[in-house]
Each structure stands twice: as structure tokens, then as C-alpha cells.
Amino acid sequence: MDIRKAVSSFEELYVSERKDCVKCGETRDIPKINVRCDECEAQILAEESARADRDSWKIQRIPARFWDFPVTDDHRKDARSSLYLYGDIGTGKTHYASQILKVSRGVFFTAVEMVDMCMENSGKINEFKMLGSMCIDDMAKINPTDYRIEKLFEIVDFRYRERRHTIITCDTTLPEIAEIMGKSGQALRSRIIEWMAKRQLTRQWR
């Protein structure tokens, strides 16, 4: 087939004509190749994109209650480096960390469940070490036994040394972490001070 004819035939498919959109039923100018109007096509693409995002967030273990919140410029900025998020209960630390994970494609774990998983299966500790990006939520909530704090420290220390993107949320200040967790807490505090940006959240949301 002549190339000019082929191009002309292709372009002809995108010439608009008046017809009914199969989705909304409105009579619109719609390209011959399509059966839906531009508005309905855009809506379908947006819905498909939202479904893809939700599927991804489910795999990332981001809590569902944070799915519908938008990512802001502050979240994008804070996704560039590891971060220690602290503040009183109800100031939105988990919410803020979850929005950052949408940007960094990281995985969400509470400190309690992470340590429990390591105790049930020792191989899990290497998985946590090797994640490209992750959040350790509510670090101070773990039962501060020597064994549990050792596992927490082992993961944090590895990620500190390898500079793996990590978000830690906590409702205590760094000096208080050292008091609660003893010698390992002091070591954790030292790693966080050297490695992570710090952001205190103060606005009460609940």
C-alpha cells in the first residue's frame, strides 16, 4: 500500500463525527475510532489509574484509611531522605509517613509487627534489611525486652549503614527513646541523629 494512502487512512480514523457516546449517551463529536466521548475516556483513565494506585498501596501495606488523601509537595520533599517523624499521639505521624511511602514506593510496618515477624521467622530480618524503602511505625510501642530491641536495632543499624530509605515514627523524643530502651536505645538515637532528617508534628487531628 502507498505510504501516503496508509497515513491518510490512519488519520481518517481520528476525524470526529457526531454520534452518541456509549457510556454517557450524549451526542458529541467523537473520533471514528472511538465509541466514547473525550470526557468519558478521561474518566475511565482516571478510574483505572486510581485502581492501579490502590492495588499498589495494598501491596505496600499502606493503611487503607490513608488511600484517599493527596500527596503534597512536603511529602515529595521529605521522600528524598530518611526521616524521623515524632509528636504526640493524634498528630498525624502515620498519615504523613503513608503519604511519603506513596512517593518512595516503600512498605509499611508497625515496629511491633515487624519485630514479631522476626521472632516467628528469623529469615524475615534480612527481608526488612533489604527493602528499598520502608516505614517503621510507632517505634516506642515495642515491648522493650533486650531481644526485641536487639532485633529492632539490627534492622535499623543495617539500613543506616547501607543508607536505605527509612521512615521512623514515634510519639517520644530521641532522648526519651534512649531512656526507654537503655543502651540499644542510646545506639538507636545516635544512628537517627546522624542519619535522618527530623520533623515534629504538633497539630492535633484527633
N, C-alpha and C positions, 0 to 999 in steps of 0.2 A: 504493500500500500504506500502511496505517496506520503512523505512525511508531513507535508502541508495539509493534506486531507486528514491525516490522523490527528494532527494538532487541532484542526478545525472541528473534527468530530468530538474530541475531548472537551474543547471549550464549549461546544453546544450543550453538553450535559449540565453546565453550570449557568446557563441562561435561565433567568427567572420567568415563571409563568404563574398566572393566577389560578390557585387551586386550594382545596380545603386541607388544612393540616390534620393528619390522622390522630394527633394527640389532643389538641385543644378544639378542633372542629372549626376554627376560624378560617375565613378565606383570606389568604395572604399571597404575596409574591414569594414563591418558593422555587429554588433551583430544580430543574427537571430531575436531577439525580436524587433529590431528597423527597421524603414524604412528610416531613415535619418542618414547621417554620423555624426561623433562627432563634426565637425566644425559647421555644420548646427544646431545641437542640442544646442550647446553653444550659437550660435547667437540668436536662438529662446528664450532661457532662459534669455539672456541679454535684449532682446526686451520686454519680459514680465515683467522683473524687472523694466525696465525704465518706462513702462506704470503704474505699481503699484506705483512707486515713484511720477509720475505726478498726479495720482489720489489723492494721499495723500497730495501733495503740494497744490492742488486745494482746498481741504477741509481746509487746514491750512491757506488759503488765501495768500500764498506766491506769490508775483507778478510774472507772467509768464516769464517776461524778465530775471529773475534770475534762471530759472529752469536748464539751460544747463551748469551752472558754477559748477566746482568741489568744494567739501568741503575739506578744508585744515586742517593741524594739529593745526594751530592757531584758526580756527573756533571750533574745537573739544575742545581745551583747554578753550576757552572763554565760551563754553556752560556749564561749570561746575559751574559758579556763575552768579549772576545778573550783568548787565553791563550797564554803561552809555557811549554811543558812541557819540563823538562830533567832530566837524570840520566844515570847510566852506562848502558851497553848492558845490556839484560835487566831493566830496572826497570819495564817495562810502559807506556812512554810511548805507543806506537802503540795498545795496547789501550785505554788511558784516553781517548785522543783519539777513537777509534772509537765509544766509548760516548757521548761528548758529541755526536758527529755524529748519532746516533740521535735525540737530543733536538732539535738545531738543524736537522735535515734538510739538513745540509751534505754536501759532496762531498769525497772523499778522494783526494789525490795525493801521491806522494813528490816531494820537491824535484827529484830527478834527472829523473823522467819529465816533470814539469811544464816544466822548462827545455828538455828535449829536444824536447817537443812544440812549444814556441815557436820553436825553431830550425828545425824542419821546416816549420812553418806560422806565419808572422808574425801571422796573424789570430787565432791562439789566445790571444795575450796579452790581448786585450780580453775574451775569454770568461772567463779567470781573474780579471781585474779585477772583472767584473760579477757573479760568483757571490754569492748572498746569504750563504752560509756555506761555509767550506772549511777543510780541514786541509792544511798543507804539512809533510809528514813528513820527518824526517831532513835538516834544512836544511843541516847542515855536510857532508853527503855529496857535494854537487855538486863537480865539478871546478872549482877556484877560478880560472878564467880570467876576464879582465876582461869579456868579452862575456857569459858565463853569469851572473856576479854582477850585471851591469847589468840583465839581464832579470829576475832574481830581485828586485832592488831596485825596479825599475819596478812590478812587481806589488804587492809589499808596501807601497811608498810610496803607491800609489793607494788601496789598501784602508785604509791608515792615515788618509789624508786624508778618505776617504768614510765612515770608521768602519764598515766591513763586517766582520761577524763572522769571525774568523780564528783558527785554532789552529796554532801552530808547535811542532813537536817537534825536539829537538836533544840530542845527547849531550855538548854542551860548554856552558860558562857564557857569559854575554854578553861578558865581557872577552876570552875566547878567540875568540869569533866575530870581534871587531874585529881580533885578531891574524891569524887565518886569512885573512880576506877583505880586509884592507887598508882603504883609505879608504871603499869602499862598505860594508864590514863595520862600520866606525865609524858610518856613517849608519844602517844597519840596527839596530845596537844602540841608537842614540838613539831611533828610532821605537818599538822594542819597549819600552824603559824608560818612555816617556811614555804609550803606548797600551795595553799588555797587562798583565793580571794575570800573576803568575809562580807556578808550582808546581814544586817539586823533588820527584822521585820517587826514593826511596832503597832500597826493598825489592827484593832480587834475586829474580826469578821464574824465571830460567833461567841 
